[in-house]
Amino acid sequence: MAYCRLEDTFRQDAKFRKLARALGIERAHARGIVAGLWSWAITHAPDGFLGDIEAEDLADAADWNGDPEALLEAMIQLELLDTDDVVSGYCIHAYAERAESFRRAAQRRDARARKNGGGAYRDLDPPVGGEDPPARVAPVDLSKPKVTAATAEILRVFAAWTERHPDEFVLPHGSLKEWRAIKARIEKDGITADQIIEAIAGIHKDPWPDRSRNLTLWNVVKDADAVHRFRRMAKPPAPKRFNQTPTRVEEPEPELTDEERAEQAEAAAAARRQMQEKL
């Protein structure tokens, strides 16, 4: 049975109070609408991407019998739905993180099935409202005007990660926590996409004993320190320098002039005379 995470703060979330006020319903009803949409998305939109969903279809998915346009507008204003800036459509806010455990469990089942000689246990993109599987999302055309330079840089980072982990492909969109983290690193911390890609190479050289469990894009981009730490791991170690005691070079004594030699001889003779007198 597929599932998604429901946090212990779900009941107290202020968004439900505002949604209830906007729709003229009880707060418990507002919570049920959102929970119903999340439950529907487990099967029909496992990464939270709804595309250009019509207001009526959204209302059906959430079991809302009121005005569909009012529901769509309220969920957008309250950021229960995000407008994706890469591909046209809507995303359930932070849904990919809630469904991550479901997706990982499905991937583990697939791996076991392949190991035993069978095919994949299930398709990670279930059928949408029918028997035929949905069409795969076409690659994003970076030449389209709606893809800004900043968005293209974020997509480069996702592409670099997906190249190393093709089985973990998730459609990049603005509601992913990794997307928001990459955007923050570039815009707030002044880190370039090339530097993040270098950090991706670095985390694959990390000597953690449990590196496979921590090998996630989130661990690379969650803060600026993580990016710089993994960048250092990507660089080859500096050659070791052995401590060597410097050799002391004695300078030759300067050559004495004839006058200096005569003065030294006279001083030595005077010293001998004094010694003899004392004896």
Backbone as JSON, one array per atom type, in Angstrom:
{
  "sequence": "MAYCRLEDTFRQDAKFRKLARALGIERAHARGIVAGLWSWAITHAPDGFLGDIEAEDLADAADWNGDPEALLEAMIQLELLDTDDVVSGYCIHAYAERAESFRRAAQRRDARARKNGGGAYRDLDPPVGGEDPPARVAPVDLSKPKVTAATAEILRVFAAWTERHPDEFVLPHGSLKEWRAIKARIEKDGITADQIIEAIAGIHKDPWPDRSRNLTLWNVVKDADAVHRFRRMAKPPAPKRFNQTPTRVEEPEPELTDEERAEQAEAAAAARRQMQEKL",
  "N": [[0.86, -1.19, 0.0], [0.63, 2.14, -0.92], [1.87, 5.24, 0.41], [2.02, 8.53, 2.0], [3.85, 11.0, 3.86], [2.55, 12.36, 6.88], [2.79, 15.08, 8.81], [3.26, 15.73, 12.37], [2.5, 18.28, 12.9], [0.45, 18.86, 11.25], [-2.27, 19.22, 11.94], [-2.31, 21.68, 13.29], [-1.59, 23.57, 11.44], [-1.55, 26.82, 10.17], [-2.45, 27.4, 7.65], [-4.71, 25.92, 7.11], [-6.69, 27.07, 8.65], [-6.91, 29.51, 7.34], [-7.65, 28.61, 4.82], [-10.12, 27.49, 5.39], [-11.5, 29.79, 6.13], [-11.47, 31.18, 3.69], [-13.02, 29.55, 2.06], [-15.34, 29.33, 3.44], [-15.91, 27.26, 5.28], [-15.68, 24.62, 7.8], [-12.7, 24.2, 9.82], [-11.81, 21.55, 10.08], [-12.91, 20.41, 7.81], [-11.43, 21.73, 5.86], [-8.88, 20.68, 6.35], [-9.39, 18.04, 5.63], [-9.86, 18.31, 2.87], [-7.3, 18.97, 1.87], [-5.79, 16.74, 2.74], [-7.15, 14.77, 1.34], [-6.51, 15.47, -1.31], [-3.74, 15.02, -1.28], [-3.74, 12.26, -0.84], [-4.97, 11.36, -3.19], [-2.97, 12.13, -4.97], [-0.9, 10.32, -4.54], [-1.29, 8.11, -6.16], [-1.93, 9.25, -8.67], [-0.27, 11.43, -9.17], [2.62, 11.06, -8.38], [4.96, 12.55, -7.94], [4.0, 14.96, -7.22], [3.44, 16.78, -9.21], [1.02, 18.44, -10.99], [0.47, 19.41, -13.46], [-1.32, 21.19, -16.05], [-3.83, 21.28, -14.58], [-7.33, 21.33, -14.52], [-9.69, 23.44, -12.78], [-12.04, 22.13, -12.06], [-11.25, 19.45, -12.14], [-9.36, 19.44, -10.13], [-11.01, 19.95, -7.95], [-12.52, 17.6, -7.95], [-10.5, 15.75, -7.35], [-9.9, 16.47, -4.75], [-12.27, 16.02, -3.48], [-14.13, 18.13, -3.29], [-17.09, 19.91, -3.16], [-17.86, 22.45, -3.61], [-17.35, 25.72, -5.1], [-15.22, 25.28, -7.76], [-13.27, 27.05, -8.86], [-12.85, 28.83, -6.77], [-11.63, 27.17, -4.91], [-9.22, 26.46, -6.26], [-8.02, 29.01, -6.54], [-7.74, 29.79, -3.84], [-5.99, 27.8, -2.86], [-3.7, 28.32, -4.3], [-3.06, 30.96, -3.47], [-2.55, 30.52, -0.76], [-0.33, 29.0, -0.91], [-0.54, 26.27, -0.95], [-0.57, 25.07, -3.3], [1.94, 25.25, -5.76], [3.16, 27.35, -8.37], [4.77, 26.19, -11.09], [7.94, 27.09, -12.37], [9.3, 26.03, -14.46], [8.11, 24.03, -16.14], [4.9, 24.26, -17.62], [2.29, 24.49, -15.35], [0.91, 23.2, -12.2], [2.13, 22.45, -8.89], [1.92, 20.35, -6.06], [2.55, 21.71, -2.97], [5.69, 21.04, -1.58], [5.31, 18.32, -1.85], [6.82, 16.25, -2.93], [8.79, 15.66, -1.05], [7.25, 14.56, 0.99], [6.35, 12.24, -0.23], [8.63, 10.82, -0.61], [9.49, 8.58, 0.85], [7.75, 6.62, -0.06], [8.51, 6.44, -2.77], [11.15, 5.6, -2.56], [10.8, 3.13, -1.33], [9.46, 1.78, -3.36], [11.48, 1.73, -5.28], [13.33, 0.06, -4.01], [11.88, -2.34, -3.99], [11.76, -2.78, -6.73], [14.47, -3.21, -7.28], [14.93, -5.61, -5.89], [13.24, -7.3, -7.31], [14.4, -7.31, -9.86], [16.85, -8.45, -9.23], [16.09, -11.03, -8.66], [15.56, -11.95, -11.11], [13.27, -11.09, -12.33], [11.03, -8.63, -13.77], [10.53, -5.06, -13.29], [8.93, -4.32, -10.21], [6.81, -2.52, -10.05], [5.53, 0.3, -11.85], [6.93, 3.46, -11.39], [5.53, 5.63, -12.16], [2.36, 5.66, -11.92], [-0.72, 4.64, -13.62], [-2.88, 7.23, -14.82], [-5.98, 7.74, -14.03], [-6.94, 5.65, -15.66], [-6.3, 2.73, -17.77], [-4.12, 2.96, -19.44], [-0.68, 3.84, -19.31], [0.69, 7.03, -18.31], [2.01, 9.5, -20.57], [5.5, 10.0, -20.8], [7.15, 12.83, -19.38], [8.26, 15.27, -21.56], [11.69, 16.19, -22.27], [12.89, 19.28, -20.92], [12.9, 22.11, -22.92], [15.51, 24.15, -23.22], [15.75, 26.34, -24.82], [13.44, 27.7, -24.87], [11.69, 30.74, -24.22], [10.52, 30.96, -21.66], [12.14, 29.71, -19.88], [14.36, 30.88, -17.72], [17.7, 32.28, -17.34], [18.64, 31.74, -14.76], [17.01, 29.58, -14.03], [17.86, 27.7, -15.91], [20.44, 27.2, -14.97], [19.9, 25.91, -12.55], [18.65, 23.62, -13.53], [20.82, 22.46, -14.81], [22.28, 21.52, -12.65], [20.53, 19.55, -11.6], [20.57, 17.85, -13.81], [23.22, 16.99, -13.77], [23.24, 15.49, -11.42], [21.3, 13.53, -12.02], [22.55, 12.23, -14.1], [24.43, 10.68, -12.81], [22.77, 9.17, -11.22], [20.56, 7.7, -12.66], [18.31, 6.12, -12.12], [16.97, 7.4, -10.13], [15.41, 9.41, -11.1], [13.52, 12.34, -10.88], [11.05, 14.59, -11.84], [12.3, 17.78, -12.19], [11.18, 20.54, -10.34], [9.81, 23.61, -8.99], [8.8, 23.18, -6.38], [10.28, 21.31, -5.07], [12.47, 20.59, -2.36], [15.17, 20.45, -2.88], [15.39, 21.95, -5.2], [14.75, 24.54, -4.23], [16.85, 24.86, -2.46], [19.14, 24.79, -4.13], [18.62, 27.08, -5.62], [18.8, 29.01, -3.6], [21.51, 28.76, -2.9], [22.74, 29.7, -5.21], [21.63, 32.29, -5.61], [21.73, 33.6, -3.1], [24.11, 32.87, -1.78], [26.05, 33.15, -3.67], [27.19, 31.04, -5.06], [28.2, 29.14, -7.84], [26.63, 27.22, -10.49], [28.44, 25.44, -11.62], [30.22, 25.07, -9.5], [28.57, 23.74, -7.68], [28.1, 21.4, -9.14], [30.67, 20.43, -9.12], [30.83, 19.86, -6.4], [29.0, 17.78, -6.31], [30.46, 15.79, -7.58], [32.33, 15.53, -5.59], [30.95, 14.47, -3.32], [30.66, 11.86, -4.03], [33.11, 10.85, -3.53], [33.28, 10.76, -0.89], [34.37, 9.55, 2.27], [32.57, 8.38, 4.1], [31.38, 5.71, 6.13], [28.7, 4.89, 5.85], [27.99, 5.93, 3.38], [26.32, 5.4, 1.18], [23.71, 5.64, 2.15], [23.58, 8.32, 2.75], [23.97, 9.53, 0.38], [22.74, 11.83, -1.27], [21.21, 14.42, -3.2], [20.24, 16.51, -1.69], [21.92, 16.55, 0.59], [24.15, 17.65, -0.53], [23.47, 20.27, -1.3], [22.22, 21.56, 0.82], [23.23, 23.6, 2.44], [25.62, 26.34, 2.29], [28.08, 25.64, 3.41], [28.13, 22.85, 3.13], [28.31, 22.56, 0.35], [30.86, 23.69, -0.16], [32.43, 21.99, 1.39], [32.17, 19.47, 0.11], [33.18, 20.17, -2.34], [35.87, 20.47, -1.78], [36.5, 17.81, -1.35], [36.39, 16.84, -3.9], [38.69, 17.65, -5.12], [42.05, 16.66, -5.93], [44.26, 15.32, -3.43], [46.75, 17.39, -1.91], [50.28, 17.12, -2.57], [52.36, 15.46, -0.19], [54.53, 17.08, 2.06], [57.72, 16.61, 3.29], [59.26, 17.22, 6.39], [62.29, 18.81, 6.46], [65.44, 19.41, 7.82], [67.04, 22.41, 7.41], [70.11, 22.69, 5.7], [73.03, 23.94, 7.15], [75.01, 26.44, 5.97], [78.26, 27.35, 6.18], [79.81, 30.42, 6.14], [82.78, 31.44, 4.53], [85.66, 32.69, 6.33], [86.63, 36.12, 6.24], [89.5, 37.22, 4.4], [92.53, 38.33, 5.98], [94.21, 41.47, 6.13], [97.67, 42.58, 5.71], [98.37, 44.4, 7.72], [96.38, 43.79, 9.66], [97.17, 41.21, 10.29], [99.68, 41.68, 11.45], [98.93, 43.19, 13.68], [97.47, 41.24, 15.11], [99.53, 39.42, 15.64], [101.21, 40.93, 17.26], [99.52, 41.4, 19.45], [99.22, 38.8, 20.37], [101.86, 38.24, 21.17], [102.17, 40.07, 23.25], [100.33, 39.07, 25.06], [101.59, 36.66, 25.7], [103.86, 37.55, 27.02], [102.77, 38.74, 29.31], [101.8, 36.48, 30.61], [104.16, 35.1, 31.19], [105.37, 36.89, 32.97], [103.7, 36.69, 35.16], [104.21, 34.14, 35.93]],
  "CA": [[0.0, 0.0, 0.0], [1.42, 3.37, -1.01], [1.55, 6.21, 1.46], [2.85, 9.73, 2.08], [4.05, 11.39, 5.25], [1.66, 13.38, 7.45], [3.54, 15.56, 9.97], [2.47, 15.92, 13.59], [2.04, 19.67, 12.91], [-0.57, 19.02, 10.22], [-3.54, 19.69, 12.5], [-2.22, 23.08, 13.75], [-1.1, 24.44, 10.38], [-2.4, 28.0, 10.01], [-3.01, 27.47, 6.3], [-6.04, 25.32, 7.09], [-7.61, 28.07, 9.18], [-7.13, 30.5, 6.28], [-8.4, 27.96, 3.75], [-11.49, 27.38, 5.86], [-12.11, 31.12, 6.05], [-11.63, 31.55, 2.28], [-14.07, 28.73, 1.44], [-16.54, 29.36, 4.27], [-16.15, 25.91, 5.8], [-15.0, 24.33, 9.05], [-11.28, 23.91, 9.67], [-11.64, 20.11, 9.87], [-13.22, 20.17, 6.4], [-10.28, 22.22, 5.08], [-7.82, 19.67, 6.48], [-9.79, 16.88, 4.85], [-9.68, 18.6, 1.45], [-5.88, 18.87, 1.54], [-5.39, 15.34, 2.92], [-7.72, 14.01, 0.23], [-5.71, 15.74, -2.51], [-2.47, 14.3, -1.13], [-4.0, 10.83, -1.02], [-5.19, 11.17, -4.62], [-1.72, 12.32, -5.7], [-0.02, 9.16, -4.39], [-1.47, 7.26, -7.34], [-2.07, 9.96, -9.93], [0.8, 12.42, -9.35], [3.51, 10.67, -7.29], [5.97, 13.56, -7.63], [3.3, 16.19, -6.84], [3.24, 17.67, -10.36], [-0.36, 18.3, -11.47], [0.34, 19.92, -14.83], [-2.35, 22.23, -16.24], [-5.06, 20.69, -14.09], [-8.49, 22.22, -14.5], [-10.24, 23.66, -11.45], [-13.03, 21.08, -11.79], [-10.53, 18.2, -11.86], [-8.77, 19.6, -8.8], [-12.1, 19.79, -6.98], [-12.84, 16.17, -7.9], [-9.42, 15.05, -6.67], [-9.96, 16.8, -3.33], [-13.64, 15.78, -3.0], [-14.71, 19.43, -2.96], [-18.36, 20.08, -3.86], [-18.15, 23.87, -3.77], [-16.89, 26.39, -6.31], [-13.87, 24.81, -8.09], [-12.35, 28.17, -9.06], [-12.51, 29.36, -5.44], [-10.68, 26.25, -4.3], [-7.94, 26.61, -6.94], [-7.45, 30.31, -6.21], [-7.35, 29.79, -2.43], [-4.82, 26.93, -2.65], [-2.53, 29.02, -4.85], [-2.74, 32.09, -2.6], [-2.03, 30.01, 0.51], [0.87, 28.22, -1.23], [-0.76, 24.83, -0.9], [-0.15, 24.72, -4.65], [2.98, 26.12, -6.31], [3.21, 27.51, -9.82], [6.1, 25.75, -11.52], [8.56, 28.04, -13.29], [10.04, 25.31, -15.49], [7.11, 23.53, -17.08], [3.6, 24.88, -17.35], [1.41, 23.7, -14.5], [0.91, 23.37, -10.75], [2.73, 21.4, -8.07], [1.52, 20.34, -4.65], [3.68, 22.28, -2.22], [6.54, 20.14, -0.79], [4.76, 16.96, -1.86], [7.85, 15.27, -3.27], [9.44, 15.24, 0.19], [6.33, 13.68, 1.73], [6.21, 10.95, -0.92], [9.95, 10.25, -0.87], [9.59, 7.23, 1.42], [7.02, 5.74, -0.98], [9.29, 6.24, -3.98], [12.33, 4.79, -2.22], [10.34, 1.76, -1.09], [9.18, 1.19, -4.67], [12.76, 1.47, -5.92], [13.92, -1.12, -3.38], [11.15, -3.51, -4.48], [12.19, -3.01, -8.11], [15.82, -3.79, -7.26], [14.82, -7.01, -5.49], [12.6, -8.05, -8.39], [15.39, -7.5, -10.93], [17.87, -9.38, -8.74], [15.52, -12.37, -8.72], [15.34, -12.33, -12.5], [12.01, -10.59, -12.85], [11.02, -7.24, -14.18], [10.25, -4.11, -12.22], [7.74, -4.66, -9.42], [5.74, -1.62, -10.44], [5.97, 1.52, -12.5], [6.89, 4.57, -10.44], [4.55, 6.58, -12.67], [1.16, 4.84, -12.09], [-1.7, 5.15, -14.58], [-3.68, 8.37, -14.39], [-7.4, 7.65, -14.35], [-7.26, 4.68, -16.7], [-5.39, 1.6, -17.88], [-2.92, 3.31, -20.19], [0.25, 4.65, -18.53], [0.81, 8.39, -18.81], [3.18, 9.78, -21.4], [6.62, 10.58, -20.07], [7.29, 14.26, -19.59], [9.34, 15.54, -22.51], [12.76, 17.01, -21.7], [12.64, 20.72, -20.97], [13.64, 22.79, -23.98], [16.11, 25.33, -22.61], [15.7, 27.46, -25.75], [12.17, 28.4, -24.75], [11.86, 31.99, -23.48], [10.04, 30.91, -20.29], [13.21, 29.2, -19.03], [15.32, 31.95, -17.5], [19.09, 31.84, -17.17], [18.77, 31.16, -13.43], [16.38, 28.27, -14.07], [18.72, 26.81, -16.67], [21.55, 26.8, -14.11], [19.37, 24.91, -11.61], [18.42, 22.39, -14.29], [22.13, 21.85, -15.05], [22.64, 20.78, -11.43], [19.72, 18.34, -11.58], [21.04, 16.96, -14.87], [24.48, 16.39, -13.32], [22.92, 14.44, -10.44], [20.57, 12.46, -12.7], [23.52, 11.49, -14.91], [25.05, 9.69, -11.92], [21.72, 8.35, -10.6], [19.42, 7.74, -13.59], [17.14, 5.44, -11.57], [16.32, 8.25, -9.15], [14.9, 10.58, -11.8], [12.3, 13.02, -10.48], [10.9, 15.8, -12.65], [12.67, 18.97, -11.42], [10.23, 21.65, -10.32], [10.08, 24.57, -7.94], [8.35, 22.81, -5.04], [11.24, 20.4, -4.46], [13.36, 21.28, -1.43], [16.48, 20.56, -3.53], [15.32, 23.09, -6.12], [14.82, 25.76, -3.45], [18.19, 24.96, -1.88], [20.06, 25.18, -5.21], [18.33, 28.49, -5.94], [19.35, 29.83, -2.51], [22.97, 28.75, -2.97], [23.16, 30.53, -6.34], [21.2, 33.68, -5.49], [22.08, 34.2, -1.8], [25.48, 32.58, -1.37], [26.99, 33.44, -4.75], [27.81, 29.81, -5.53], [27.8, 28.9, -9.22], [26.18, 25.86, -10.8], [29.64, 24.62, -11.83], [30.75, 24.71, -8.2], [27.69, 22.7, -7.11], [28.38, 20.17, -9.88], [31.94, 19.95, -8.58], [30.51, 19.26, -5.11], [28.35, 16.48, -6.58], [31.56, 14.84, -7.78], [33.02, 15.34, -4.32], [30.23, 13.6, -2.38], [30.88, 10.47, -4.45], [34.41, 10.45, -3.0], [33.19, 10.89, 0.57], [34.74, 8.28, 2.91], [31.62, 7.92, 5.12], [31.06, 4.27, 6.06], [27.32, 4.72, 5.37], [27.83, 6.95, 2.35], [25.21, 5.1, 0.28], [22.47, 6.15, 2.71], [23.64, 9.77, 2.77], [24.29, 9.99, -0.97], [21.56, 12.51, -1.8], [21.46, 15.78, -3.67], [19.95, 17.42, -0.59], [23.1, 16.67, 1.44], [25.13, 18.49, -1.22], [23.06, 21.67, -1.5], [21.4, 22.05, 1.92], [23.78, 24.88, 2.88], [26.85, 26.7, 1.59], [29.2, 24.87, 3.97], [28.13, 21.51, 2.54], [28.83, 22.67, -1.02], [32.31, 23.9, -0.13], [33.08, 20.8, 1.94], [32.25, 18.43, -0.9], [34.08, 20.65, -3.4], [37.24, 20.14, -1.36], [36.69, 16.37, -1.54], [36.52, 16.56, -5.33], [40.03, 18.01, -5.56], [43.06, 15.68, -5.53], [45.01, 15.78, -2.25], [48.03, 18.05, -2.17], [51.42, 16.24, -2.26], [52.88, 15.61, 1.17], [55.85, 17.68, 2.2], [58.45, 16.07, 4.42], [60.05, 18.22, 7.1], [63.72, 18.65, 6.31], [66.23, 20.42, 8.52], [67.87, 23.11, 6.42], [71.57, 22.55, 5.84], [73.68, 25.21, 7.5], [76.17, 26.73, 5.13], [79.16, 28.27, 6.88], [80.46, 31.37, 5.26], [84.24, 31.51, 4.76], [86.13, 33.89, 7.03], [87.28, 37.07, 5.32], [90.98, 37.22, 4.39], [93.09, 39.46, 6.73], [95.27, 42.26, 5.49], [98.99, 42.48, 6.37], [98.32, 45.19, 8.95], [95.59, 43.06, 10.64], [97.97, 40.08, 10.76], [100.73, 42.21, 12.34], [98.29, 43.56, 14.95], [97.15, 40.02, 15.82], [100.79, 38.84, 16.14], [101.67, 41.77, 18.36], [98.64, 41.17, 20.58], [99.53, 37.47, 20.9], [103.15, 38.33, 21.86], [101.93, 40.8, 24.5], [99.64, 38.16, 25.97], [102.57, 35.69, 26.22], [104.74, 38.23, 27.98], [102.03, 38.89, 30.57], [101.73, 35.17, 31.24], [105.48, 34.81, 31.7], [105.62, 37.74, 34.14], [102.94, 36.16, 36.28], [104.87, 32.93, 36.4]],
  "C": [[0.88, 1.23, 0.0], [0.97, 4.36, 0.06], [2.38, 7.46, 1.27], [2.88, 10.18, 3.54], [3.07, 12.48, 5.66], [2.3, 13.84, 8.77], [2.63, 15.74, 11.18], [1.97, 17.35, 13.73], [0.89, 19.92, 11.93], [-1.83, 19.67, 10.78], [-3.49, 21.18, 12.84], [-1.8, 24.05, 12.64], [-2.09, 25.6, 10.14], [-3.03, 28.1, 8.62], [-4.42, 26.89, 6.25], [-7.09, 26.29, 7.65], [-7.95, 29.11, 8.1], [-7.91, 29.89, 5.12], [-9.87, 27.82, 4.13], [-12.22, 28.71, 5.76], [-12.39, 31.5, 4.6], [-12.8, 30.8, 1.63], [-15.36, 28.72, 2.24], [-16.91, 28.0, 4.83], [-15.45, 25.75, 7.14], [-13.53, 23.97, 8.79], [-11.04, 22.42, 9.42], [-11.93, 19.74, 8.41], [-12.05, 20.59, 5.53], [-9.13, 21.23, 5.15], [-8.14, 18.44, 5.64], [-9.61, 17.09, 3.36], [-8.22, 18.41, 1.05], [-5.4, 17.42, 1.66], [-5.93, 14.47, 1.78], [-6.94, 14.22, -1.06], [-4.38, 15.0, -2.44], [-2.66, 12.81, -1.37], [-4.22, 10.51, -2.5], [-3.88, 11.22, -5.39], [-0.77, 11.13, -5.59], [-0.09, 8.28, -5.63], [-1.36, 8.04, -8.63], [-0.99, 11.0, -10.19], [1.87, 12.18, -8.28], [4.63, 11.64, -7.0], [5.34, 14.92, -7.32], [3.02, 17.13, -7.99], [1.87, 17.4, -10.96], [-0.54, 18.76, -12.9], [-0.7, 21.04, -14.89], [-3.7, 21.68, -15.81], [-6.18, 21.72, -14.07], [-9.04, 22.32, -13.08], [-11.24, 22.57, -11.08], [-12.35, 19.76, -11.44], [-9.85, 18.27, -10.48], [-9.83, 19.4, -7.73], [-12.49, 18.32, -6.85], [-11.78, 15.4, -7.12], [-9.47, 15.27, -5.16], [-11.33, 16.56, -2.72], [-14.3, 17.07, -2.51], [-15.96, 19.65, -3.81], [-18.73, 21.54, -4.07], [-17.64, 24.42, -5.09], [-15.46, 25.94, -6.64], [-12.86, 25.95, -8.24], [-11.93, 28.78, -7.72], [-11.49, 28.48, -4.75], [-9.29, 26.42, -4.93], [-7.27, 27.91, -6.54], [-6.95, 30.34, -4.76], [-6.09, 28.96, -2.21], [-3.56, 27.55, -3.23], [-2.11, 30.16, -3.93], [-2.11, 31.65, -1.28], [-0.81, 29.12, 0.34], [0.71, 26.74, -0.87], [-0.49, 24.22, -2.27], [0.9, 25.73, -5.09], [2.83, 26.19, -7.82], [4.62, 27.19, -10.27], [6.66, 26.73, -12.54], [9.39, 27.35, -14.36], [9.09, 24.79, -16.56], [5.76, 24.08, -16.66], [2.76, 23.97, -16.47], [1.58, 24.0, -13.03], [1.58, 22.18, -10.08], [2.15, 21.49, -6.67], [2.73, 20.74, -3.82], [4.36, 21.2, -1.37], [6.06, 18.7, -0.81], [5.84, 15.91, -2.12], [8.58, 14.77, -2.03], [8.55, 14.29, 0.97], [6.25, 12.3, 1.09], [7.53, 10.25, -1.11], [10.06, 8.82, -0.33], [8.87, 6.22, 0.52], [7.87, 5.42, -2.21], [10.52, 5.37, -3.69], [11.94, 3.33, -1.98], [10.07, 1.07, -2.42], [10.47, 0.86, -5.41], [13.43, 0.23, -5.34], [13.22, -2.39, -3.85], [11.57, -3.84, -5.91], [13.56, -3.68, -8.14], [15.77, -5.27, -6.88], [14.22, -7.86, -6.61], [13.59, -8.32, -9.52], [16.46, -8.5, -10.52], [17.4, -10.82, -8.83], [15.16, -12.8, -10.14], [14.05, -11.85, -13.09], [12.13, -9.16, -13.33], [10.77, -6.33, -13.0], [8.95, -4.49, -11.52], [6.56, -3.81, -9.81], [6.35, -0.42, -11.13], [5.86, 2.66, -11.5], [5.97, 5.69, -10.92], [3.26, 5.81, -12.92], [0.21, 5.43, -13.12], [-2.53, 6.28, -13.99], [-5.1, 8.17, -14.91], [-7.74, 6.66, -15.44], [-6.21, 3.6, -16.76], [-4.09, 1.99, -18.55], [-1.99, 4.15, -19.32], [0.39, 6.03, -19.13], [2.05, 8.53, -19.68], [4.27, 10.38, -20.53], [6.72, 12.07, -20.38], [8.47, 14.5, -20.52], [10.43, 16.36, -21.85], [12.48, 18.5, -21.89], [13.51, 21.35, -22.05], [14.19, 24.09, -23.43], [16.11, 26.53, -23.54], [14.41, 28.24, -25.64], [12.34, 29.64, -23.88], [11.46, 31.87, -22.01], [11.09, 30.34, -19.33], [14.27, 30.28, -18.91], [16.72, 31.38, -17.34], [19.29, 31.18, -15.81], [18.17, 29.76, -13.38], [17.24, 27.27, -14.81], [19.9, 26.33, -15.84], [21.1, 25.74, -13.1], [19.17, 23.58, -12.32], [19.74, 21.69, -14.61], [22.55, 21.02, -13.85], [21.85, 19.48, -11.36], [20.2, 17.34, -12.63], [22.34, 16.26, -14.46], [24.22, 15.28, -12.31], [22.25, 13.24, -11.12], [21.5, 11.62, -13.57], [24.2, 10.4, -14.08], [24.02, 8.73, -11.34], [20.48, 8.33, -11.5], [18.17, 7.06, -13.05], [16.38, 6.29, -10.57], [15.69, 9.47, -9.8], [13.58, 11.06, -11.2], [12.22, 14.3, -11.3], [11.25, 17.03, -11.83], [11.57, 20.03, -11.49], [10.41, 22.43, -9.02], [9.64, 24.18, -6.55], [9.3, 21.83, -4.35], [12.16, 21.18, -3.52], [14.76, 21.41, -2.03], [16.51, 21.75, -4.49], [15.49, 24.39, -5.34], [16.21, 25.96, -2.86], [19.21, 25.39, -2.94], [19.87, 26.66, -5.55], [18.91, 29.41, -4.88], [20.86, 29.88, -2.57], [23.46, 29.69, -4.08], [22.86, 31.99, -6.08], [21.69, 34.34, -4.2], [23.55, 34.02, -1.44], [26.51, 32.82, -2.46], [27.74, 32.23, -5.26], [27.31, 29.53, -6.94], [27.34, 27.45, -9.39], [27.38, 24.94, -11.01], [30.25, 24.19, -10.5], [29.9, 23.64, -7.52], [27.92, 21.38, -7.82], [29.71, 19.57, -9.42], [31.72, 19.28, -7.21], [29.81, 17.91, -5.27], [29.42, 15.42, -6.84], [32.26, 14.53, -6.46], [32.3, 14.4, -3.38], [30.39, 12.13, -2.76], [32.27, 9.97, -4.05], [34.44, 10.5, -1.47], [33.5, 9.56, 1.24], [33.79, 7.81, 3.99], [31.4, 6.41, 5.0], [29.66, 4.01, 5.52], [27.0, 5.73, 4.27], [26.63, 6.68, 1.46], [23.89, 5.64, 0.81], [22.43, 7.68, 2.66], [23.93, 10.37, 1.39], [23.05, 10.58, -1.61], [21.95, 13.9, -2.25], [21.21, 16.79, -2.56], [21.17, 17.61, 0.31], [24.18, 17.52, 0.8], [24.77, 19.96, -1.13], [22.32, 22.27, -0.31], [21.93, 23.35, 2.52], [25.11, 25.11, 2.17], [28.04, 25.91, 2.11], [29.28, 23.48, 3.36], [28.7, 21.55, 1.13], [30.35, 22.79, -1.0], [33.04, 22.68, 0.41], [33.23, 19.71, 0.88], [33.09, 18.87, -2.1], [35.52, 20.31, -3.05], [37.52, 18.65, -1.56], [36.91, 16.02, -3.0], [37.94, 16.82, -5.83], [41.04, 16.96, -5.1], [43.84, 16.2, -4.33], [46.35, 16.38, -2.65], [49.18, 17.09, -1.82], [51.98, 16.53, -0.87], [54.28, 16.21, 1.14], [56.51, 17.13, 3.46], [59.28, 17.18, 5.06], [61.53, 17.9, 6.98], [64.44, 19.78, 7.03], [67.14, 21.11, 7.52], [69.37, 22.96, 6.72], [72.2, 23.91, 6.1], [74.95, 25.37, 6.68], [77.02, 27.76, 5.86], [79.87, 29.15, 5.87], [81.97, 31.39, 5.54], [84.63, 32.81, 5.46], [86.82, 34.82, 6.05], [88.8, 37.04, 5.47], [91.51, 38.49, 5.05], [94.13, 40.18, 5.89], [96.57, 42.1, 6.27], [98.98, 43.23, 7.69], [97.55, 44.45, 10.04], [96.37, 41.86, 11.18], [99.03, 40.56, 11.75], [100.14, 42.58, 13.69], [97.95, 42.31, 15.76], [98.41, 39.38, 16.41], [101.31, 39.63, 17.33], [100.83, 41.55, 19.61], [98.93, 39.82, 21.2], [100.83, 37.49, 21.68], [102.98, 39.04, 23.19], [101.25, 39.9, 25.51], [100.61, 37.13, 26.54], [103.49, 36.31, 27.25], [104.05, 38.39, 29.33], [101.95, 37.58, 31.31], [103.07, 34.81, 31.87], [105.8, 35.63, 32.97], [104.88, 37.2, 35.36], [103.57, 34.9, 36.82], [106.16, 33.25, 37.14]]
}
